């Protein structure tokens, strides 16, 4: 019986090693996702500055085109002044020309201010873009390191798989079947019961008769509380 338990102990040791590796590996995707979120936030901030600059570029281009069109309109009106036959028509058109010129002058002043805003925003965007590129390199390096660690752990787990198969072959078929069933829910799946009859898995006391039987037979049973495979500590001594 002791040999059966020792074989299962060896298997469980490998499983505990795999579980520890999987636990550490499980943190890497989470950390990578967090870094990707930071990178996404930095990218969004940069794109927001780009959008502001694009909008100012559009406004400036539209205003420049409007000024050109308005100047052309004034030229056409000025050419028509000599064609006016009445003083009233001449005065009305001259007034429209004067208003248009003043409007064009105001738009020209607005265009200058828009150009200043455009230059300021271009500087802000370039600074944000440079900051993003630096942040992207930093986060990229961190994510790359995490992916390397993850790949290394996965390779190590794969390598341990061969050791596990070898250990599993040495375990009693009936015992390993029970062990595998329990392992899906909790690990360790097999624990010792120590004086005065406490299960090392759930820290609950097993019935006195069960504890005495385990000590006498050096066999195994199931803990009534946690359903783990239990054995007396003495069963592995010697």
C-alpha positions as CSV (number, residue, x, y, z in Angstrom):
1,X,0.0,0.0,0.0
2,X,2.9,2.3,0.8
3,X,4.2,2.0,-2.7
4,X,0.9,3.0,-4.2
5,X,0.8,6.1,-2.0
6,X,4.4,7.0,-2.8
7,X,3.6,6.6,-6.5
8,X,0.7,9.0,-6.2
9,X,2.8,11.4,-4.1
10,X,5.3,11.5,-6.9
11,X,2.6,12.2,-9.5
12,X,1.0,14.9,-7.3
13,X,4.4,16.6,-6.9
14,X,4.6,16.9,-10.6
15,X,1.0,18.2,-10.8
16,X,1.8,20.8,-8.1
17,X,4.8,21.9,-10.1
18,X,2.6,22.3,-13.2
19,X,-0.1,24.1,-11.3
20,X,2.4,26.6,-9.9
21,X,3.8,27.3,-13.4
22,X,0.3,27.6,-14.9
23,X,-0.6,30.1,-12.1
24,X,2.4,32.3,-12.9
25,X,1.7,32.0,-16.6
26,X,-1.9,33.0,-16.0
27,X,-0.7,36.4,-14.7
28,X,1.2,37.2,-17.9
29,X,-1.9,37.5,-20.3
30,X,-3.5,39.8,-17.7
31,X,-0.4,42.0,-17.4
32,X,-0.1,42.1,-21.2
33,X,-3.8,43.1,-21.5
34,X,-3.2,45.9,-19.0
35,X,-0.2,47.2,-21.0
36,X,-2.3,47.1,-24.2
37,X,-4.9,49.2,-22.5
38,X,-2.3,51.8,-21.5
39,X,-1.0,51.8,-25.1
40,X,-4.5,52.2,-26.4
41,X,-5.2,55.1,-24.1
42,X,-1.9,56.8,-25.2
43,X,-2.9,56.2,-28.9
44,X,-6.3,57.6,-28.3
45,X,-4.9,60.8,-26.7
46,X,-2.6,61.2,-29.7
47,X,-5.4,60.7,-32.2
48,X,-7.5,63.3,-30.3
49,X,-4.7,65.9,-30.9
50,X,-4.4,64.8,-34.5
51,X,-8.2,65.3,-35.0
52,X,-8.0,68.8,-33.5
53,X,-5.2,69.7,-36.0
54,X,-7.1,68.2,-38.9
55,X,-10.2,70.2,-38.0
56,X,-8.1,73.4,-37.9
57,X,-6.5,72.5,-41.2
58,X,-10.0,72.1,-42.7
59,X,-11.2,75.4,-41.3
60,X,-8.2,77.3,-42.6
61,X,-8.5,75.8,-46.0
62,X,-12.2,76.6,-46.2
63,X,-11.7,80.1,-45.0
64,X,-8.9,80.7,-47.6
65,X,-11.2,79.4,-50.4
66,X,-14.0,81.7,-49.1
67,X,-11.7,84.7,-49.1
68,X,-10.6,83.9,-52.7
69,X,-14.2,83.6,-53.8
70,X,-15.3,86.8,-52.0
71,X,-12.4,88.8,-53.6
72,X,-13.4,87.5,-57.0
73,X,-16.9,88.6,-56.3
74,X,-15.7,92.1,-55.3
75,X,-13.7,92.4,-58.6
76,X,-16.8,91.5,-60.6
77,X,-18.9,94.1,-58.7
78,X,-16.2,96.8,-59.2
79,X,-16.2,96.0,-62.9
80,X,-20.0,96.5,-63.0
81,X,-19.8,99.9,-61.3
82,X,-19.1,101.6,-64.6
83,X,-22.1,99.9,-66.1
84,X,-24.6,101.4,-63.6
85,X,-26.8,104.0,-65.3
86,X,-28.4,105.5,-62.2
87,X,-26.9,107.1,-59.2
88,X,-29.1,105.0,-56.9
89,X,-27.9,101.7,-58.5
90,X,-24.3,102.9,-58.4
91,X,-24.6,103.8,-54.7
92,X,-26.2,100.5,-53.8
93,X,-23.6,98.5,-55.6
94,X,-20.8,100.6,-54.1
95,X,-22.2,100.0,-50.7
96,X,-22.3,96.2,-51.3
97,X,-18.7,96.4,-52.4
98,X,-17.7,98.3,-49.3
99,X,-19.4,95.8,-47.0
100,X,-17.8,92.9,-48.9
101,X,-14.3,94.4,-48.5
102,X,-14.8,94.9,-44.8
103,X,-16.1,91.4,-44.5
104,X,-13.0,90.1,-46.4
105,X,-10.8,92.2,-44.1
106,X,-12.4,90.6,-41.0
107,X,-12.0,87.1,-42.5
108,X,-8.3,87.9,-43.3
109,X,-7.8,88.8,-39.6
110,X,-9.6,85.6,-38.6
111,X,-7.4,83.7,-40.9
112,X,-4.3,85.0,-39.2
113,X,-5.6,83.9,-35.8
114,X,-6.6,80.6,-37.2
115,X,-3.1,80.1,-38.5
116,X,-1.7,80.9,-35.1
117,X,-4.1,78.3,-33.5
118,X,-3.1,75.8,-36.2
119,X,0.6,76.3,-35.5
120,X,0.0,75.9,-31.7
121,X,-2.0,72.8,-32.3
122,X,0.6,71.3,-34.6
123,X,3.2,71.8,-31.9
124,X,0.9,70.1,-29.3
125,X,0.2,67.2,-31.7
126,X,3.9,66.7,-32.5
127,X,4.7,66.7,-28.7
128,X,1.9,64.2,-28.0
129,X,3.0,62.0,-31.0
130,X,6.6,62.0,-29.7
131,X,5.4,61.1,-26.3
132,X,3.2,58.3,-27.7
133,X,6.1,56.8,-29.7
134,X,8.3,56.8,-26.6
135,X,5.5,55.2,-24.6
136,X,4.8,52.7,-27.3
137,X,8.5,51.6,-27.3
138,X,8.5,51.3,-23.6
139,X,5.2,49.3,-23.4
140,X,6.2,47.2,-26.4
141,X,9.4,46.1,-24.7
142,X,7.5,45.2,-21.6
143,X,4.9,43.2,-23.5
144,X,7.6,41.5,-25.5
145,X,9.4,40.5,-22.3
146,X,6.1,39.1,-20.8
147,X,5.4,37.2,-24.0
148,X,8.9,35.7,-23.8
149,X,8.3,34.6,-20.2
150,X,4.9,33.2,-21.1
151,X,6.4,31.2,-24.0
152,X,9.2,29.9,-21.7
153,X,6.7,28.8,-19.0
154,X,4.4,27.1,-21.6
155,X,7.5,25.3,-23.0
156,X,8.5,24.2,-19.5
157,X,5.0,22.9,-18.8
158,X,5.1,21.0,-22.0
159,X,8.4,19.5,-21.0
160,X,7.1,18.4,-17.6
161,X,4.2,16.6,-19.4
162,X,6.6,13.8,-20.2
163,X,7.6,13.4,-16.6
164,X,3.9,13.4,-15.6
165,X,3.1,10.6,-18.0
166,X,5.9,8.5,-16.6
167,X,4.8,9.2,-13.0
168,X,1.1,8.4,-13.8
169,X,2.0,5.0,-15.2
170,X,3.3,3.9,-11.8
171,X,0.1,4.8,-10.0
172,X,-2.6,2.2,-9.3
173,X,-5.3,2.5,-12.0
174,X,-8.2,2.7,-9.5
175,X,-6.4,5.2,-7.3
176,X,-5.3,7.5,-10.1
177,X,-8.9,7.5,-11.5
178,X,-10.1,8.8,-8.1
179,X,-7.2,11.2,-7.9
180,X,-7.9,12.7,-11.3
181,X,-11.5,13.2,-10.5
182,X,-10.6,15.1,-7.3
183,X,-7.8,17.1,-8.9
184,X,-10.2,18.7,-11.3
185,X,-11.8,20.4,-8.3
186,X,-8.9,20.9,-5.9
187,X,-5.2,20.5,-5.6
188,X,-3.6,18.9,-3.6
189,X,-6.0,16.0,-4.1
190,X,-4.2,13.8,-1.6
191,X,-3.2,15.0,1.9
192,X,-2.0,13.5,5.1
193,X,-4.1,13.3,8.3
194,X,-2.0,14.3,11.3
195,X,-2.6,13.9,15.1
196,X,-5.1,14.3,16.6
197,X,-6.9,13.3,13.3
198,X,-6.8,16.6,11.3
199,X,-7.0,16.7,7.5
200,X,-4.2,18.7,6.1
201,X,-6.4,19.8,3.2
202,X,-9.4,21.3,4.9
203,X,-8.1,21.4,8.5
204,X,-11.2,19.6,9.7
205,X,-11.0,16.6,12.0
206,X,-11.9,13.2,10.6
207,X,-13.9,10.6,12.7
208,X,-11.7,9.0,15.3
209,X,-12.4,5.5,14.0
210,X,-11.4,6.5,10.4
211,X,-8.2,8.0,11.8
212,X,-7.3,4.9,13.7
213,X,-8.0,2.7,10.7
214,X,-5.7,4.8,8.5
215,X,-2.9,4.5,11.1
216,X,-3.5,0.8,11.5
217,X,-3.7,-0.2,7.8
218,X,-1.5,2.6,6.4
219,X,-4.0,2.8,3.6
220,X,-6.1,5.6,2.3
221,X,-9.7,6.9,2.4
222,X,-11.7,10.0,1.6
223,X,-12.0,13.0,3.9
224,X,-15.7,13.3,4.9
225,X,-15.4,17.1,4.8
226,X,-13.3,18.0,1.6
227,X,-13.5,14.6,-0.2
228,X,-9.7,14.6,-0.7
229,X,-7.8,11.3,-0.6
230,X,-6.4,11.1,2.9
231,X,-3.8,8.8,4.6
232,X,-2.1,8.7,7.9
233,X,1.2,10.6,8.0
234,X,2.9,7.4,9.1
235,X,2.0,5.7,5.9
236,X,4.8,7.5,4.0
237,X,7.4,7.0,6.8
238,X,10.0,4.3,6.8
